[in-house]
Amino acid sequence: MSFLAYMLRGLWSKKVRAAGLTMAVAFAVMTVVSLQVTSSGLEQSAAAVISIGKADLTVAQKGVSDILSSSIDETELARIRAVPGVSSAVGVLVETEKVSASVPLFIEIGIAPQDLAPFGVTVVAGRPYAADATNQVMMGWRAASTFGLHVGDRFHTNGTVYDVTGIYSTGNAFGDAGAMFPLVALQAYNRVPGMVTLAFLKVAPGVPVTTVARRIDFRLPELTSIRTASQFGRADRNLVFLQAAVNGSTILAVLIGAVIVGNTMLLSLFERTRELGLLRAVGWTRRRTVGLLLGESLVLALIGAAVGVCLSFGVLAILERLPTLSGVLHADFTSAAFARALLTAVAMTIIGGLYPAIRAARLTPLEALSYE
């Protein structure tokens, strides 16, 4: 009988224990992968905000709890425009509104009509709203499709009926699923006169974007420049805390799982002491004995990792449908999520199974065969 066949036969002979250990690994992996995918999905949704405008650089308030809490006043916006190398800076107010149960977080963008072109907005039907209008709106083409709206129709939100003057496209799925309002009107409704959420910057030709970013960070320390999604944590602390929670849960899952694996493997060792002693007596080396026990652990780890990933698909499908996360969380099972699943499963089984394996290897054949 081959080494692999003998190892699999040993697992099959203890089906209940093997199944219990597999499920322990599976639940640990499910927790870790679900948190990883949730963190990644929320980060992508949040980072999509900064990519709505066709900008070289986005500026937000530093250290806010979430990006939509960022606040930049008119004075700060003027100082941004005065930074050498800045060609243009468009101030945009971004808010969310519950339109219906199926659309709990609808993106509303307040922007002056003269800034639509610099912002990267293309009016595909109708016309832009008037700068001082209080009941006019432009719908993103995705939003218009969702609500079945056309130019001339009426859109109900914010407790007001708005006339749809145009349909626009930004080339960004997040922006095209929202609506644009006159900046002054949206500021008035949200009681934030003169305030914007983000500033979208164009850099003058020939000027490095990194140079302009450093100048802004130096001249306006209360603000921060964002160029990539990886820099998003500068402004949004929630994403930093969420990623820390993912890393912490991974470590905790490995440690708790290692204890479970260790206890299970020790119990298995006590029951198989005479068997292992016989194997040593017929010529098995210590290394081969260690390989047998660790190999059994790794097989269960791989099965548990696969089961855990499958369970996480179900968990994420439920989370995506929760009212508080609907339209915000988009599960994206990246290679990083699968790598974390494999790392968690292998780490917890190796750490947990190492002591029982070493203890088994140190047994002498005589001691093992005389064990009762």
C-alpha positions in Angstrom: 0.0 0.0 0.0 1.4 3.4 -0.9 2.0 6.1 1.6 -0.9 8.3 0.3 -3.3 5.4 0.3 -2.4 4.5 3.8 -2.9 8.1 4.9 -6.3 8.3 3.2 -7.3 5.0 4.8 -6.4 6.4 8.2 -8.6 9.5 7.6 -11.5 7.3 6.4 -11.4 5.1 9.4 -12.0 8.1 11.6 -14.7 9.8 9.4 -16.6 11.6 12.2 -13.4 13.1 13.7 -12.1 14.0 10.2 -15.4 15.7 9.3 -15.4 17.6 12.6 -11.9 18.9 12.0 -12.8 19.8 8.4 -15.8 21.8 9.5 -13.7 23.6 12.1 -11.3 24.7 9.4 -14.2 25.5 7.0 -15.8 27.9 9.5 -12.6 29.6 10.2 -11.9 30.0 6.5 -15.5 31.2 5.9 -15.1 33.9 8.5 -11.8 35.1 7.2 -12.8 35.1 3.5 -16.1 36.8 4.1 -14.4 39.6 6.0 -11.7 39.9 3.3 -14.2 40.1 0.5 -16.5 42.5 2.4 -13.5 44.7 3.1 -12.4 44.6 -0.5 -15.9 45.2 -1.8 -16.6 48.2 0.4 -13.2 49.6 -0.5 -13.9 49.4 -4.2 -17.4 51.0 -3.7 -15.8 53.8 -1.7 -12.9 54.3 -4.0 -15.3 54.5 -6.9 -16.4 57.9 -5.6 -13.0 59.4 -6.3 -12.9 58.1 -9.8 -16.2 59.6 -10.9 -14.6 62.7 -12.3 -12.0 62.6 -15.0 -9.4 64.0 -12.7 -5.7 63.6 -12.2 -6.0 64.0 -8.4 -8.8 64.0 -5.8 -8.6 66.0 -2.6 -10.6 65.2 0.5 -10.7 66.1 4.2 -8.1 64.1 6.1 -9.1 61.5 8.7 -12.8 61.5 8.3 -14.9 58.4 9.3 -16.0 57.9 5.7 -15.3 59.7 2.5 -18.8 61.1 2.2 -18.2 62.9 5.5 -15.4 64.9 3.9 -16.0 68.7 4.0 -14.1 71.4 2.0 -15.2 75.0 2.2 -15.0 77.7 -0.5 -11.8 79.2 1.1 -10.0 75.8 0.9 -11.2 75.2 -2.6 -9.8 78.6 -3.6 -6.4 77.7 -2.0 -6.4 74.4 -3.9 -6.9 76.3 -7.2 -4.0 78.6 -6.2 -1.5 75.7 -5.8 1.1 75.9 -8.5 0.6 73.2 -11.1 -3.2 73.0 -10.6 -5.0 73.6 -13.9 -8.5 73.4 -12.6 -10.3 72.2 -9.5 -14.0 71.2 -9.5 -15.8 71.2 -6.2 -18.4 68.4 -5.9 -20.9 67.7 -3.2 -21.7 64.0 -2.8 -24.7 62.8 -0.8 -26.8 59.7 -0.5 -30.5 59.3 -0.3 -32.9 56.4 0.2 -35.1 56.5 -2.8 -36.9 53.2 -2.2 -36.4 49.9 -0.4 -34.6 48.5 -3.4 -32.4 51.6 -3.7 -31.4 52.5 -0.1 -28.3 54.4 -1.1 -28.8 56.5 -4.2 -25.8 58.7 -5.1 -26.6 62.4 -5.5 -23.9 64.7 -7.0 -24.1 68.4 -6.7 -22.1 70.2 -9.3 -22.3 73.6 -11.1 -23.4 73.2 -14.7 -20.2 75.0 -16.0 -18.1 72.3 -14.3 -19.9 69.4 -16.0 -17.5 69.3 -19.0 -14.3 69.6 -16.9 -15.7 66.9 -14.6 -16.0 64.5 -17.5 -19.8 64.5 -17.9 -21.2 63.9 -21.3 -24.9 64.8 -21.8 -26.3 62.0 -24.0 -29.9 63.3 -24.1 -31.6 66.6 -23.2 -29.7 69.4 -21.7 -28.0 70.4 -18.4 -30.0 71.9 -15.5 -29.9 75.7 -14.8 -27.4 76.8 -12.1 -30.0 78.3 -9.9 -32.8 75.7 -10.5 -34.3 74.1 -7.4 -36.4 71.4 -9.1 -34.2 70.2 -12.0 -32.0 67.1 -12.2 -29.9 65.1 -14.7 -30.0 61.3 -14.4 -27.1 59.0 -15.0 -28.0 56.6 -17.8 -27.8 53.6 -15.5 -30.2 55.3 -13.0 -32.5 56.4 -15.8 -32.7 52.8 -17.0 -33.3 51.5 -13.5 -36.2 53.9 -12.8 -37.5 53.9 -16.4 -37.0 57.7 -16.8 -36.6 59.8 -19.9 -36.0 63.5 -20.5 -39.1 65.4 -19.5 -40.2 62.9 -16.9 -40.3 63.6 -13.1 -38.1 62.1 -10.4 -39.2 62.0 -6.8 -36.4 62.3 -4.2 -35.5 64.5 -1.2 -39.2 65.1 -0.7 -39.2 67.0 -3.9 -40.4 66.4 -7.5 -37.6 67.1 -10.0 -37.9 67.6 -13.7 -35.4 65.4 -15.6 -33.7 67.8 -18.0 -31.1 65.5 -19.3 -29.4 62.0 -19.2 -25.6 61.9 -18.7 -22.7 59.5 -18.8 -19.4 59.7 -16.9 -17.9 56.4 -18.0 -18.0 55.4 -14.3 -20.6 52.8 -13.2 -20.9 54.4 -9.7 -21.5 57.9 -11.1 -23.8 56.7 -13.9 -26.0 55.0 -11.3 -26.7 58.3 -9.6 -28.1 61.8 -10.4 -26.7 65.3 -10.7 -28.2 68.4 -9.2 -27.3 72.1 -9.2 -24.6 72.5 -6.6 -26.4 75.4 -4.8 -29.7 73.5 -4.6 -28.1 70.3 -3.2 -26.1 72.4 -0.7 -29.3 74.2 0.4 -31.2 70.9 0.9 -28.4 69.4 3.0 -27.9 72.6 4.9 -24.2 72.9 3.9 -24.0 76.2 2.1 -20.6 76.8 0.4 -19.4 73.3 1.2 -18.3 70.5 -1.1 -17.3 66.9 -0.4 -14.4 66.5 -2.8 -12.3 68.5 -5.1 -11.3 66.9 -8.5 -8.1 68.4 -9.9 -6.6 68.6 -13.3 -2.8 69.1 -13.4 -1.2 71.5 -15.8 0.6 69.8 -18.7 4.2 68.9 -17.9 3.8 69.1 -14.2 4.1 65.7 -12.3 1.0 64.7 -10.4 3.1 63.6 -7.4 4.6 67.1 -7.2 1.2 68.8 -7.1 0.0 66.2 -4.5 3.0 67.0 -2.2 2.3 70.7 -2.5 -1.3 70.3 -1.5 -0.5 68.1 1.4 2.1 70.7 2.6 0.0 73.8 2.1 -3.3 72.4 3.3 -2.5 69.9 6.1 -6.1 69.5 7.0 -6.7 68.0 3.5 -5.2 65.0 1.8 -4.6 64.2 -1.9 -5.7 60.8 -3.3 -4.4 59.3 -6.5 -5.0 55.6 -6.1 -7.4 53.3 -4.3 -4.5 52.2 -2.1 -4.2 55.7 -0.7 -7.9 55.9 0.2 -7.2 55.1 3.9 -5.7 58.6 4.2 -9.2 60.1 4.1 -11.5 57.2 5.1 -10.6 55.7 8.5 -13.3 53.1 8.3 -11.5 51.3 5.6 -8.3 51.2 7.7 -10.2 49.8 10.7 -11.9 47.3 8.5 -8.7 46.0 7.0 -7.2 45.8 10.5 -10.2 43.8 11.6 -9.6 41.4 8.6 -5.9 40.9 9.6 -6.9 40.5 13.3 -9.6 37.9 12.5 -7.1 35.9 10.4 -4.6 35.7 13.3 -7.4 34.9 15.7 -8.8 32.2 13.4 -5.4 30.6 13.0 -4.7 30.5 16.7 -8.1 29.2 17.7 -8.1 26.7 14.8 -4.6 25.6 15.8 -5.8 24.7 19.3 -8.7 22.7 17.9 -6.4 20.9 15.4 -3.9 20.2 18.1 -6.4 18.7 20.5 -7.9 16.6 17.8 -4.5 15.3 16.6 -3.4 14.5 20.1 -6.5 12.4 20.7 -5.8 10.7 17.4 -2.2 10.1 18.5 -3.4 8.5 21.8 -5.7 6.1 19.9 -3.0 5.2 17.3 0.0 4.9 19.6 0.3 1.1 19.1 -0.3 1.5 15.3 2.5 4.0 15.1 4.8 1.9 17.3 4.2 -1.0 14.9 5.1 1.2 11.9 8.3 2.3 13.6 9.1 -1.3 14.4 8.8 -2.3 10.7 11.2 0.4 9.6 9.3 3.7 9.4 11.5 6.7 10.1 10.7 9.6 12.4 10.4 11.8 9.3 7.9 9.5 7.7 5.8 9.4 10.9 5.7 13.2 11.1 4.8 13.3 7.4 1.9 10.9 8.0 0.3 13.0 10.7 1.0 16.4 9.1 -0.2 15.0 5.7 -3.5 14.0 7.2 -3.9 17.5 8.7 -3.1 19.1 5.3 -5.6 17.0 3.4 -8.3 18.0 5.9 -7.1 21.6 5.7 -7.4 21.7 1.9 -10.9 20.2 2.0 -11.9 22.6 4.8 -10.6 25.5 2.8 -12.7 24.5 -0.2 -15.8 24.1 2.0 -15.1 27.4 3.7 -14.9 29.3 0.4 -18.1 27.7 -0.8 -19.8 28.8 2.5 -18.5 32.3 2.1 -20.2 32.6 -1.3 -23.5 31.9 0.5 -22.7 34.3 3.4 -21.8 37.1 1.0 -24.9 36.6 -1.1 -27.0 37.2 2.1 -24.9 40.2 3.1 -25.4 41.8 -0.4 -29.1 41.7 0.1 -29.2 43.3 3.6 -30.8 46.8 3.4 -27.8 48.5 4.9 -25.4 47.0 2.3 -27.6 46.7 -0.7 -26.1 48.6 -3.6 -22.9 49.3 -1.6 -21.3 45.9 -1.1 -20.3 44.1 -4.3 -18.6 40.8 -3.5 -15.5 40.3 -5.5 -13.6 37.1 -4.8 -10.1 38.1 -5.8 -7.0 36.0 -5.8 -6.1 37.6 -2.5 -9.2 36.2 -0.8 -8.4 32.7 -2.0 -4.8 33.1 -1.0 -5.9 34.1 2.5 -8.2 31.1 2.7 -5.4 28.7 1.8 -3.0 30.5 4.2 -5.4 30.3 7.1 -6.2 26.7 6.6 -2.6 25.6 6.1 -1.3 27.7 9.0 -3.8 26.5 11.6 -3.3 22.8 10.7 0.5 23.0 10.6 0.8 24.9 13.8 -1.8 22.7 15.5 -0.5 19.5 14.2 3.2 20.1 14.7 3.3 19.2 18.4 1.3 15.9 18.1 3.5 14.9 15.1 6.8 15.6 16.9 5.5 13.8 19.9 4.6 10.8 17.8 8.0 10.8 16.1 9.8 10.7 19.5 8.0 7.5 20.6 10.2 4.5 20.6 8.7 1.3 19.1 8.9 -0.5 22.4 7.2 2.3 24.3 4.5 2.6 21.7 3.8 -1.1 21.4 3.5 -1.4 25.2 1.1 1.5 25.4 -2.4 0.6 26.8 
